[in-house]
Amino acid sequence: MAEIIQRDGTWAFYGDTLRLTPGRDKGVSLLRRTLGELEVPLGALVGASFEHGKKSGRLRLRLRDGADPLLQATGGRLTDSLDPYQLTVESDRYGVAEYFVDEIRNALLLDQVPSGPVDGYLLPGPAVPLSVSAGDGTANFDGEQVRLEWNWKTEEAKAAAGARTLALTDIQAVEWHPAVGLENGHLRFTVRGAPTKAPPKYDPNSVELWGFKKDPLMALVAAAVQARLPHPSASAADEPPKQLPGAREPESTASAEDEHDALLRRLRELGELHRSGVLTDEEFTMAKQAVLKRM
């Protein structure tokens, strides 16, 4: 067995399985602590690497495409601190980290684990029932249906219809996007027979996220649902052909005037969130300064 113990977490390799346990240090993200211990089969891995840093290094696992519903639902949008397959390593344990990587690589070679995508999930996803409150609502998932409930911060037009219950059999896709810069994030469900292009703020099948501490937990709801949907490989043959190399992408029509209007709208939204108590004085000041710099 190979093992590395850090404040960020403990990783143990047993030859055919890796056990990833998040640390209890205050710097460990809420998402990783809530997700808890993971057992990753060797067959789910493509490889492992270790990156040196001046004060600390980073141990990384690379999973095969389609192996983990969390990575599938978040689509590469997890930051380093949120990613359960990364571990911060203190400088005095660099040698241990390098040995850990060598053990995994040797096992992958000996077992001749393929590096290509898989046709079924090799990790089970977060346990259910699961309930997360963030942004403008609460998402509950019991393994068979999703229930979306709204709070006092929800846009009136969306809240007017009341709580929303979505049967798993009616859900075609789920995605989680974090808030980035001026753009709010969301947890969105694509429902069979009810396509929508409405922004998450008005979409009754979406929870809008504003970039606060509990937003990443909505990724766990997305992953739990994703684990119970048909695997992406099942519908790969039905996907439209990809754009040919060299083909031109449509040019953006956004003008400087459009950008200015968007910034003004963002300032108004921030003011509303501040007046309603969602944003503290400090959070409002920092967010406003970031918008003003863009103007």
Backbone bond lengths (Angstrom), bond angles and torsions (degrees), N, CA, C in turn:
res aa  C-N    CA-C-N  psi(-1)  N-CA   C-N-CA  omega(-1)  CA-C   N-CA-C  phi
1 M - - - 1.473 - - 1.519 110.03 -
2 A 1.339 116.68 139.28 1.467 122.69 173.43 1.524 107.58 -111.47
3 E 1.309 116.52 138.30 1.464 120.65 -176.65 1.513 110.78 -144.28
4 I 1.322 115.77 141.59 1.454 121.29 173.74 1.524 108.23 -132.64
5 I 1.320 116.41 126.21 1.466 122.92 -176.19 1.524 108.89 -113.96
6 Q 1.306 116.28 121.35 1.467 122.25 -179.90 1.523 109.63 -135.83
7 R 1.330 116.42 167.24 1.465 120.00 175.44 1.519 110.79 -62.88
8 D 1.326 116.08 -30.59 1.459 121.41 -179.24 1.524 111.98 -73.81
9 G 1.329 117.10 -20.13 1.457 120.37 -179.92 1.515 111.76 156.75
10 T 1.318 115.90 177.26 1.465 122.67 178.35 1.521 109.19 -124.59
11 W 1.320 116.19 128.06 1.454 121.84 176.45 1.522 108.53 -116.11
12 A 1.320 116.99 131.64 1.459 122.29 178.42 1.524 109.31 -128.66
13 F 1.328 116.28 135.30 1.457 121.69 -178.94 1.522 109.30 -117.00
14 Y 1.342 116.56 122.40 1.457 122.30 -175.04 1.529 113.35 -106.84
15 G 1.314 117.19 14.60 1.452 120.67 178.80 1.513 113.68 98.61
16 D 1.338 116.81 -44.44 1.469 119.90 177.77 1.524 112.40 -122.35
17 T 1.337 116.41 -4.20 1.466 121.59 -178.07 1.529 109.93 -146.72
18 L 1.331 115.31 143.95 1.465 121.17 171.12 1.512 108.77 -110.93
19 R 1.318 115.86 135.11 1.462 120.61 175.46 1.525 107.68 -110.44
20 L 1.330 116.06 118.44 1.466 122.94 -177.50 1.523 108.58 -108.94
21 T 1.319 116.60 114.82 1.461 121.37 -178.48 1.523 109.21 -116.27
22 P 1.331 119.34 119.75 1.473 120.18 -179.55 1.525 110.89 -67.73
23 G 1.330 115.98 148.66 1.458 120.51 179.04 1.522 111.85 -77.09
24 R 1.320 115.48 171.99 1.460 121.23 179.52 1.525 112.06 -101.64
25 D 1.311 116.34 3.80 1.463 120.82 178.90 1.527 109.85 -62.33
26 K 1.331 116.01 147.00 1.471 120.03 -177.57 1.521 112.66 -63.41
27 G 1.333 116.84 -18.26 1.457 120.18 179.49 1.514 113.94 -80.81
28 V 1.336 117.43 -9.27 1.461 120.75 179.26 1.523 108.82 -75.08
29 S 1.306 117.35 132.02 1.466 121.23 -173.52 1.525 112.24 -64.43
30 L 1.331 115.07 152.38 1.459 121.78 178.76 1.528 110.78 -61.65
31 L 1.321 117.07 -35.92 1.459 120.11 179.99 1.525 110.33 -62.90
32 R 1.316 117.63 -47.43 1.463 120.71 -178.31 1.526 111.02 -65.20
33 R 1.322 117.37 -39.95 1.470 120.22 179.95 1.529 111.16 -66.78
34 T 1.335 116.29 -38.19 1.461 120.23 179.41 1.518 111.52 -71.84
35 L 1.315 117.06 -38.80 1.463 121.67 178.74 1.530 110.47 -63.40
36 G 1.334 116.05 -36.36 1.459 120.38 175.88 1.518 113.67 78.28
37 E 1.321 115.29 -159.04 1.461 121.97 -175.83 1.527 111.49 -71.88
38 L 1.320 115.94 137.80 1.462 122.19 178.78 1.523 109.98 -118.22
39 E 1.304 115.91 141.28 1.458 121.36 171.49 1.524 107.92 -114.50
40 V 1.324 114.97 115.86 1.462 121.22 -174.64 1.526 109.17 -110.08
41 P 1.327 118.25 116.41 1.466 119.64 177.44 1.522 110.83 -67.52
42 L 1.330 115.45 146.78 1.462 120.21 -179.52 1.532 110.66 -56.45
43 G 1.326 116.95 -34.40 1.455 120.79 -178.62 1.509 114.75 -66.15
44 A 1.341 117.31 -11.34 1.464 120.68 178.84 1.522 112.18 -88.16
45 L 1.343 116.60 -6.54 1.461 120.29 -173.24 1.518 113.25 -97.46
46 V 1.332 113.63 147.65 1.461 121.45 168.59 1.527 108.61 -98.29
47 G 1.332 116.50 -38.62 1.453 119.83 -178.39 1.510 111.70 179.18
48 A 1.340 114.71 -175.65 1.459 122.51 178.61 1.517 108.17 -142.97
49 S 1.323 116.39 152.57 1.467 120.31 179.45 1.518 109.79 -148.23
50 F 1.323 115.19 160.28 1.466 120.82 176.20 1.514 108.95 -132.32
51 E 1.320 116.07 129.91 1.464 122.33 -178.93 1.519 109.45 -112.42
52 H 1.328 116.66 125.00 1.460 122.10 179.02 1.528 110.16 -76.90
53 G 1.318 115.88 147.86 1.456 122.34 173.52 1.510 109.14 -137.85
54 K 1.324 118.09 169.06 1.455 120.89 -179.01 1.522 112.14 -66.20
55 K 1.333 116.25 -44.23 1.463 119.94 -177.97 1.527 112.34 -106.47
56 S 1.324 116.49 -28.89 1.463 120.88 179.41 1.518 109.12 -153.92
57 G 1.327 115.46 159.26 1.451 120.68 177.89 1.516 110.16 -114.11
58 R 1.330 115.76 -179.58 1.459 119.36 -178.57 1.524 109.81 -137.26
59 L 1.332 114.25 123.29 1.452 122.28 175.96 1.519 107.83 -94.19
60 R 1.331 116.67 130.74 1.460 120.65 -175.96 1.529 110.83 -129.21
61 L 1.313 115.27 140.15 1.459 121.77 170.37 1.520 108.03 -108.50
62 R 1.323 116.16 140.35 1.470 120.82 175.26 1.520 107.85 -113.20
63 L 1.338 115.52 124.59 1.455 120.82 -178.09 1.526 111.00 -99.18
64 R 1.301 115.59 153.83 1.461 120.46 176.81 1.531 109.80 -68.08
65 D 1.305 115.99 146.07 1.470 120.78 179.59 1.526 110.13 -57.53
66 G 1.333 115.40 130.37 1.448 120.55 176.65 1.511 114.70 85.27
67 A 1.354 118.21 4.23 1.462 120.24 -176.84 1.524 112.62 -81.58
68 D 1.342 116.80 -31.52 1.463 120.42 -173.15 1.525 111.16 -122.91
69 P 1.332 118.72 123.24 1.478 120.40 -179.94 1.524 113.25 -64.20
70 L 1.333 118.51 -27.31 1.468 120.12 178.20 1.521 110.34 -66.10
71 L 1.319 116.85 -47.32 1.463 119.86 178.69 1.524 111.20 -66.53
72 Q 1.329 116.73 -33.01 1.466 120.53 178.70 1.525 110.82 -66.51
73 A 1.335 116.67 -45.08 1.466 120.89 -176.52 1.520 112.54 -71.51
74 T 1.334 117.30 -30.05 1.468 120.31 -176.68 1.524 112.02 -94.38
75 G 1.319 117.72 -12.76 1.457 121.33 171.29 1.513 115.99 54.57
76 G 1.337 117.70 41.40 1.460 120.90 177.98 1.516 114.38 77.15
77 R 1.336 117.25 14.04 1.470 119.80 -176.79 1.532 113.40 -97.37
78 L 1.327 118.10 5.28 1.462 120.54 175.81 1.520 109.61 -77.63
79 T 1.322 117.42 132.21 1.459 120.83 176.13 1.528 109.28 -74.53
80 D 1.335 116.72 169.32 1.461 120.82 -179.51 1.522 111.69 -56.16
81 S 1.325 117.28 -41.56 1.466 120.33 -176.32 1.528 112.16 -69.89
82 L 1.325 117.85 -24.43 1.467 122.01 -179.70 1.522 112.63 -89.57
83 D 1.300 116.81 -24.01 1.463 122.08 -173.15 1.534 110.68 -68.85
84 P 1.342 118.73 117.02 1.469 120.21 -179.37 1.514 113.38 -71.07
85 Y 1.342 117.29 -9.79 1.455 120.91 -178.66 1.523 112.55 -100.60
86 Q 1.330 115.38 23.13 1.452 121.78 173.94 1.526 108.87 -129.92
87 L 1.330 116.12 144.51 1.463 121.64 -178.17 1.520 109.10 -137.00
88 T 1.329 116.18 126.39 1.462 121.11 175.67 1.520 109.10 -77.23
89 V 1.327 116.46 128.78 1.464 122.43 -175.64 1.525 109.57 -116.87
90 E 1.321 116.66 128.26 1.467 121.99 177.96 1.522 110.09 -71.32
91 S 1.334 115.91 151.60 1.465 121.25 -171.04 1.527 113.82 -59.23
92 D 1.338 118.05 -29.15 1.465 119.47 -178.84 1.529 112.77 -79.71
93 R 1.347 118.29 2.40 1.460 122.18 178.51 1.530 111.98 -120.04
94 Y 1.333 116.12 18.49 1.464 119.25 179.66 1.527 111.62 -60.38
95 G 1.314 117.28 -40.50 1.459 120.98 179.89 1.513 112.13 -62.25
96 V 1.345 116.62 -40.27 1.464 121.40 178.29 1.523 109.94 -64.57
97 A 1.328 116.64 -41.47 1.465 120.89 -179.65 1.520 111.02 -63.60
98 E 1.323 117.26 -41.07 1.460 120.56 179.69 1.529 111.14 -66.45
99 Y 1.324 116.57 -38.39 1.465 120.58 176.72 1.531 110.16 -64.90
100 F 1.327 116.38 -40.62 1.464 122.01 179.32 1.523 110.31 -59.36
101 V 1.331 116.29 -45.06 1.466 121.37 179.20 1.523 110.75 -63.24
102 D 1.330 116.68 -43.38 1.472 120.25 -179.71 1.529 111.12 -61.16
103 E 1.343 117.57 -39.33 1.452 121.08 -179.92 1.530 111.26 -63.84
104 I 1.324 116.74 -41.59 1.470 120.22 179.15 1.525 110.65 -66.79
105 R 1.330 116.56 -44.61 1.461 120.04 -179.25 1.530 111.33 -62.38
106 N 1.315 116.31 -41.40 1.462 119.63 179.13 1.531 111.01 -63.79
107 A 1.335 116.45 -40.59 1.463 120.43 179.76 1.524 110.80 -65.08
108 L 1.323 117.19 -39.60 1.462 120.92 178.74 1.533 110.95 -63.20
109 L 1.342 115.66 -38.81 1.466 119.57 178.49 1.520 111.66 -69.29
110 L 1.336 116.41 -45.54 1.462 120.62 -178.36 1.520 112.00 -63.41
111 D 1.345 116.39 -39.93 1.467 120.71 -179.26 1.520 112.44 -85.32
112 Q 1.339 115.92 -4.18 1.461 121.68 -179.78 1.532 111.62 50.37
113 V 1.336 114.30 48.35 1.463 120.74 179.19 1.529 109.17 -69.55
114 P 1.328 118.90 123.98 1.474 120.47 179.17 1.523 110.84 -66.95
115 S 1.317 115.67 154.01 1.469 120.24 -178.55 1.523 112.85 -100.23
116 G 1.317 116.90 -3.48 1.463 120.23 -177.32 1.514 112.89 -76.78
117 P 1.324 116.83 174.42 1.475 121.56 -179.83 1.520 111.27 -65.85
118 V 1.333 115.12 159.16 1.465 120.70 178.48 1.526 108.95 -105.53
119 D 1.339 116.05 162.38 1.467 120.09 -178.63 1.525 112.25 -106.79
120 G 1.338 115.94 15.01 1.461 121.03 176.32 1.512 109.57 -164.29
121 Y 1.312 117.21 150.22 1.461 120.33 -178.36 1.524 110.83 -66.04
122 L 1.339 115.92 136.48 1.459 121.98 178.85 1.522 111.60 -103.59
123 L 1.332 116.61 -4.78 1.456 122.35 172.78 1.526 108.10 -122.48
124 P 1.325 117.52 147.25 1.467 119.74 -171.24 1.524 115.35 -80.12
125 G 1.324 118.52 -15.72 1.463 119.64 -174.49 1.517 110.76 84.39
126 P 1.334 118.35 170.23 1.474 122.71 -178.78 1.526 112.62 -59.36
127 A 1.321 115.33 147.95 1.468 120.68 179.42 1.529 110.16 -71.17
128 V 1.319 115.44 150.42 1.467 122.74 175.99 1.523 108.61 -119.05
129 P 1.344 119.00 157.66 1.472 127.59 5.06 1.519 111.52 -71.47
130 L 1.320 114.61 155.50 1.450 122.62 -175.25 1.522 108.84 -138.77
131 S 1.331 116.36 134.51 1.468 120.93 178.86 1.518 109.28 -138.46
132 V 1.325 116.15 128.08 1.463 121.43 -178.86 1.527 109.09 -134.16
133 S 1.337 115.87 132.50 1.467 121.92 175.01 1.516 108.74 -112.57
134 A 1.319 116.95 122.32 1.461 122.49 178.92 1.512 108.39 -163.40
135 G 1.323 116.26 156.29 1.456 119.58 178.72 1.516 112.39 60.04
136 D 1.334 116.89 -129.53 1.466 120.01 -175.08 1.530 113.08 -98.92
137 G 1.357 117.84 15.01 1.459 117.32 -179.89 1.514 114.65 -168.26
138 T 1.320 114.86 -176.61 1.464 123.70 176.81 1.518 108.37 -123.49
139 A 1.332 116.53 133.18 1.454 122.06 177.68 1.520 108.89 -111.55
140 N 1.334 116.09 122.98 1.463 122.35 177.33 1.522 108.87 -115.56
141 F 1.335 116.77 135.76 1.465 120.42 178.30 1.520 109.37 -137.92
142 D 1.337 115.91 124.26 1.463 120.74 -177.55 1.522 113.18 -108.30
143 G 1.310 116.42 9.21 1.457 120.70 -179.03 1.514 113.01 101.23
144 E 1.341 117.45 -19.19 1.461 121.48 -178.85 1.522 112.99 -123.55
145 Q 1.331 116.92 -26.85 1.461 118.79 178.41 1.529 110.61 -150.21
146 V 1.324 113.94 153.05 1.465 121.96 176.82 1.522 108.07 -105.64
147 R 1.307 116.24 133.10 1.471 120.36 175.86 1.529 108.18 -119.36
148 L 1.326 115.45 124.00 1.458 122.49 178.89 1.520 108.97 -106.77
149 E 1.316 116.53 122.00 1.463 122.24 179.52 1.525 108.78 -119.13
150 W 1.322 115.89 143.14 1.460 120.59 -172.39 1.528 111.09 -103.22
151 N 1.328 115.65 159.01 1.465 120.92 178.83 1.524 110.42 -119.60
152 W 1.314 116.04 -174.29 1.466 119.96 -174.60 1.514 113.14 -69.99
153 K 1.341 117.24 -10.49 1.462 120.44 179.11 1.526 112.43 -92.89
154 T 1.330 117.16 -3.15 1.465 121.24 -177.61 1.529 111.25 -71.95
155 E 1.316 116.42 141.49 1.457 121.72 174.61 1.532 109.17 -55.17
156 E 1.324 116.31 133.73 1.464 121.70 -173.23 1.525 112.67 -55.98
157 A 1.332 117.06 -41.01 1.465 120.38 -178.22 1.526 111.83 -62.68
158 K 1.322 117.03 -33.21 1.466 120.54 179.78 1.523 111.36 -80.54
159 A 1.324 116.39 -39.46 1.462 120.91 -177.41 1.527 112.09 -71.20
160 A 1.342 117.00 -24.58 1.464 120.51 -174.63 1.525 112.96 -60.02
161 A 1.323 116.80 -29.78 1.467 120.17 -178.64 1.521 112.28 -78.84
162 G 1.329 117.67 -8.67 1.457 121.12 178.18 1.516 112.84 83.33
163 A 1.330 116.09 -173.10 1.460 121.69 -179.07 1.529 110.20 -61.31
164 R 1.306 115.14 151.57 1.469 122.03 -175.44 1.522 109.53 -118.94
165 T 1.321 118.41 129.96 1.461 122.64 177.11 1.522 109.06 -116.90
166 L 1.336 116.33 124.22 1.461 122.06 -177.53 1.524 108.87 -118.46
167 A 1.305 116.74 119.54 1.463 120.29 176.06 1.520 109.17 -71.46
168 L 1.321 116.35 141.89 1.458 120.58 -179.80 1.524 111.04 -57.26
169 T 1.324 116.91 -35.01 1.462 120.76 -179.08 1.524 112.81 -67.49
170 D 1.350 117.29 -17.07 1.462 121.25 179.58 1.533 112.45 -95.78
171 I 1.331 116.78 -8.66 1.467 120.74 -177.35 1.523 109.36 -89.23
172 Q 1.322 115.94 124.61 1.460 121.35 179.75 1.516 112.48 -95.23
173 A 1.332 117.19 -31.44 1.461 120.94 -178.13 1.520 109.22 -159.11
174 V 1.329 115.14 160.36 1.466 121.75 176.67 1.523 107.72 -142.94
175 E 1.322 115.97 143.98 1.458 119.63 178.34 1.519 110.41 -145.69
176 W 1.317 114.56 149.88 1.469 121.89 176.93 1.516 108.75 -124.40
177 H 1.330 115.51 128.85 1.457 121.63 176.34 1.526 108.49 -125.17
178 P 1.328 119.02 129.00 1.466 120.26 175.82 1.525 110.45 -77.45
179 A 1.321 116.45 159.78 1.465 120.20 172.96 1.527 108.34 -70.80
180 V 1.323 116.51 132.32 1.462 121.52 -178.85 1.523 109.00 -132.95
181 G 1.321 116.20 120.24 1.466 119.57 179.44 1.518 111.98 58.91
182 L 1.328 116.02 -122.25 1.459 121.32 -179.13 1.522 112.65 -85.72
183 E 1.328 116.44 -8.51 1.459 120.48 -175.61 1.529 111.02 -94.07
184 N 1.335 116.51 127.49 1.459 120.83 174.43 1.527 109.89 -71.60
185 G 1.323 116.00 157.96 1.453 120.68 177.42 1.518 110.85 -96.75
186 H 1.334 116.02 -173.03 1.469 118.68 178.87 1.521 111.48 -166.72
187 L 1.312 115.53 160.07 1.464 125.13 163.22 1.514 104.19 -113.83
188 R 1.331 117.22 117.64 1.473 120.02 -174.32 1.533 110.72 -126.45
189 F 1.342 114.74 136.56 1.463 121.51 175.74 1.525 108.52 -110.58
190 T 1.329 115.55 131.16 1.462 120.96 173.05 1.524 107.07 -93.18
191 V 1.329 116.16 117.76 1.458 121.48 -173.58 1.521 110.44 -105.24
192 R 1.313 116.34 136.24 1.461 122.45 -179.29 1.533 110.64 -59.73
193 G 1.319 115.77 127.89 1.452 121.06 177.29 1.512 115.13 79.68
194 A 1.331 117.58 2.29 1.466 119.88 -179.20 1.524 110.65 -138.51
195 P 1.350 116.83 59.94 1.463 119.38 178.73 1.521 110.83 -66.48
196 T 1.323 116.79 145.83 1.463 120.60 178.87 1.511 109.93 -144.30
197 K 1.333 115.05 143.69 1.451 120.99 174.80 1.526 110.49 -112.95
198 A 1.313 116.16 11.63 1.465 120.31 -179.63 1.519 110.43 -67.80
199 P 1.325 117.86 145.27 1.470 120.20 174.66 1.529 109.79 -59.54
200 P 1.336 118.59 151.52 1.466 121.49 -179.17 1.531 113.49 -52.90
201 K 1.326 116.47 -28.78 1.460 120.29 179.73 1.528 111.40 -59.72
202 Y 1.332 117.59 -30.35 1.460 122.43 -177.52 1.537 113.39 -113.00
203 D 1.310 117.10 -8.54 1.462 121.37 -175.41 1.536 110.33 -81.23
204 P 1.327 119.23 118.35 1.464 121.33 -178.48 1.525 113.77 -69.53
205 N 1.348 117.29 -8.44 1.457 120.96 177.11 1.530 111.96 -103.46
206 S 1.329 115.71 16.14 1.461 120.44 -178.66 1.524 111.12 -132.90
207 V 1.319 115.24 149.61 1.463 121.84 168.73 1.521 106.79 -109.03
208 E 1.316 117.30 124.04 1.462 120.80 179.66 1.530 109.27 -83.47
209 L 1.333 116.39 138.97 1.463 122.35 -177.30 1.523 109.37 -120.45
210 W 1.347 115.12 141.01 1.468 120.06 -173.45 1.521 114.47 -112.70
211 G 1.321 117.50 9.03 1.458 118.82 175.74 1.515 114.67 92.14
212 F 1.331 118.00 26.45 1.461 120.88 179.90 1.525 111.26 -98.60
213 K 1.315 115.89 178.04 1.468 122.64 -168.77 1.515 114.13 -56.00
214 K 1.335 118.63 -40.14 1.467 120.96 -174.34 1.531 113.67 -87.40
215 D 1.324 117.98 -3.77 1.468 120.12 -179.82 1.532 113.40 -52.50
216 P 1.359 118.63 -44.95 1.467 118.45 -178.05 1.523 114.08 -60.82
217 L 1.346 117.64 -23.63 1.459 119.38 -179.91 1.525 111.84 -65.23
218 M 1.344 116.54 -23.58 1.462 119.21 175.69 1.526 111.00 -64.51
219 A 1.343 116.61 -22.59 1.461 120.20 176.30 1.524 110.74 -65.81
220 L 1.329 117.01 -28.39 1.460 120.39 178.05 1.526 110.65 -70.07
221 V 1.333 116.35 -38.08 1.469 119.83 175.52 1.529 109.26 -62.63
222 A 1.332 115.46 -45.07 1.471 119.57 179.06 1.520 110.90 -59.09
223 A 1.337 116.93 -42.23 1.462 120.93 -178.12 1.523 111.75 -68.25
224 A 1.339 116.82 -39.52 1.468 120.53 179.87 1.526 110.72 -63.54
225 V 1.342 116.47 -39.65 1.469 120.39 177.14 1.528 110.01 -70.27
226 Q 1.330 116.39 -44.20 1.466 120.91 -179.12 1.531 111.49 -56.93
227 A 1.332 116.73 -38.87 1.466 121.21 -178.22 1.516 112.27 -62.89
228 R 1.336 117.26 -21.74 1.465 121.60 -176.59 1.521 112.91 -105.82
229 L 1.327 116.97 0.92 1.462 121.22 174.53 1.523 109.42 -90.25
230 P 1.324 118.21 161.69 1.466 119.86 175.23 1.524 110.30 -55.54
231 H 1.323 116.58 139.45 1.462 120.39 -178.74 1.532 109.77 -62.46
232 P 1.342 117.52 143.17 1.484 120.51 -177.84 1.522 113.15 -54.31
233 S 1.325 118.08 -30.45 1.467 120.06 -179.09 1.520 111.66 -63.95
234 A 1.333 117.32 -23.61 1.465 120.77 -177.98 1.518 112.10 -68.36
235 S 1.350 116.49 -27.40 1.469 119.96 -177.94 1.524 112.48 -110.40
236 A 1.353 116.27 9.61 1.467 119.16 -176.89 1.527 111.74 -60.66
237 A 1.340 115.85 -34.47 1.474 119.30 -178.54 1.513 112.17 -68.98
238 D 1.356 116.50 -20.11 1.460 119.96 -177.16 1.521 112.69 -91.57
239 E 1.352 117.02 -3.21 1.458 119.85 -177.31 1.526 110.28 -72.47
240 P 1.330 117.61 145.78 1.468 119.87 177.22 1.522 110.14 -67.21
241 P 1.333 118.50 152.83 1.466 120.85 -179.30 1.513 111.28 -60.80
242 K 1.355 114.42 144.12 1.455 119.42 179.72 1.521 110.26 -73.27
243 Q 1.323 114.77 157.97 1.461 119.92 -179.44 1.526 109.56 -64.97
244 L 1.304 117.13 138.09 1.444 121.61 -179.15 1.525 110.31 -67.35
245 P 1.365 117.00 147.20 1.470 119.64 176.72 1.512 110.63 -58.04
246 G 1.292 115.58 137.41 1.449 120.36 179.18 1.504 114.09 91.45
247 A 1.340 117.42 -13.61 1.465 120.11 178.89 1.516 109.70 -69.36
248 R 1.286 117.30 142.18 1.462 121.54 -176.23 1.515 110.87 -82.92
249 E 1.314 115.27 136.49 1.458 121.27 174.23 1.528 109.00 -78.10
250 P 1.337 118.41 149.79 1.468 119.62 176.49 1.523 110.46 -59.29
251 E 1.306 116.44 135.32 1.455 120.56 -178.91 1.525 110.29 -76.07
252 S 1.319 114.45 144.68 1.456 119.90 179.55 1.523 110.08 -70.12
253 T 1.317 115.90 138.42 1.463 120.32 179.95 1.519 111.72 -103.37
254 A 1.332 115.66 6.25 1.470 118.83 -179.58 1.514 109.41 -67.57
255 S 1.305 116.27 132.66 1.461 121.64 178.89 1.519 109.73 -107.26
256 A 1.344 115.27 172.32 1.463 119.98 177.84 1.520 110.68 -62.14
257 E 1.339 116.50 -33.75 1.462 120.31 179.63 1.531 110.64 -66.64
258 D 1.342 116.48 -40.86 1.463 120.64 177.52 1.524 110.63 -61.93
259 E 1.325 116.15 -42.09 1.466 120.99 179.18 1.527 110.53 -62.02
260 H 1.316 116.83 -42.21 1.466 121.06 -179.98 1.524 110.63 -63.93
261 D 1.320 116.69 -42.33 1.469 120.11 178.53 1.524 111.20 -63.43
262 A 1.332 116.66 -38.98 1.463 120.67 179.02 1.521 110.87 -63.95
263 L 1.337 116.20 -39.13 1.465 120.07 178.85 1.526 111.36 -66.35
264 L 1.327 116.22 -39.13 1.459 119.80 177.76 1.526 110.91 -64.05
265 R 1.332 116.15 -42.34 1.468 119.31 177.46 1.519 111.16 -62.03
266 R 1.329 116.18 -38.83 1.465 120.29 179.14 1.527 110.63 -64.52
267 L 1.325 117.02 -39.34 1.468 120.33 177.70 1.521 110.94 -62.11
268 R 1.343 116.54 -42.12 1.460 120.31 178.80 1.542 110.61 -63.73
269 E 1.339 116.35 -42.19 1.471 119.64 178.80 1.517 111.29 -62.12
270 L 1.333 115.88 -42.42 1.467 119.57 179.13 1.518 110.94 -62.88
271 G 1.351 116.24 -39.37 1.460 120.03 178.44 1.519 111.53 -62.85
272 E 1.349 116.29 -40.84 1.468 120.30 178.73 1.528 111.26 -64.86
273 L 1.338 116.30 -42.48 1.469 120.41 178.71 1.524 111.57 -64.36
274 H 1.332 115.91 -35.61 1.464 120.02 179.25 1.529 110.93 -70.27
275 R 1.325 117.16 -44.90 1.456 120.76 -179.42 1.530 112.00 -64.71
276 S 1.349 116.27 -32.70 1.468 119.17 -178.68 1.523 112.75 -84.43
277 G 1.337 116.88 -3.23 1.457 119.72 176.42 1.511 114.79 91.69
278 V 1.338 117.86 0.83 1.458 120.03 179.20 1.524 110.70 -69.25
279 L 1.341 116.39 -41.08 1.461 121.97 177.37 1.521 110.33 -101.23
280 T 1.337 116.43 136.33 1.460 120.30 173.28 1.523 108.70 -75.27
281 D 1.347 116.36 169.36 1.463 120.04 178.12 1.522 111.03 -57.77
282 E 1.331 116.01 -42.90 1.462 120.29 -178.30 1.523 111.57 -66.44
283 E 1.348 117.14 -44.03 1.456 120.98 179.76 1.521 111.07 -64.04
284 F 1.349 115.89 -39.80 1.463 120.20 179.82 1.528 110.68 -65.10
285 T 1.336 117.27 -43.89 1.463 121.25 -179.25 1.520 111.33 -61.55
286 M 1.341 116.49 -45.36 1.461 120.22 -178.83 1.525 111.27 -65.13
287 A 1.341 116.38 -43.07 1.455 120.04 -179.03 1.535 110.90 -66.19
288 K 1.349 116.12 -40.93 1.460 119.94 -179.83 1.523 111.26 -64.16
289 Q 1.340 116.65 -41.46 1.459 120.27 179.23 1.522 111.71 -62.40
290 A 1.341 115.83 -37.99 1.469 119.46 179.45 1.523 110.60 -64.71
291 V 1.343 117.09 -38.80 1.465 120.34 178.75 1.528 110.75 -68.99
292 L 1.331 116.84 -43.81 1.455 120.65 -178.29 1.530 112.45 -62.49
293 K 1.340 116.33 -33.07 1.463 119.63 177.20 1.519 111.09 -63.69
294 R 1.332 115.32 -34.57 1.471 119.48 179.01 1.520 112.13 -70.22
295 M 1.338 116.32 -23.15 1.467 120.31 -178.10 1.519 111.49 -85.36
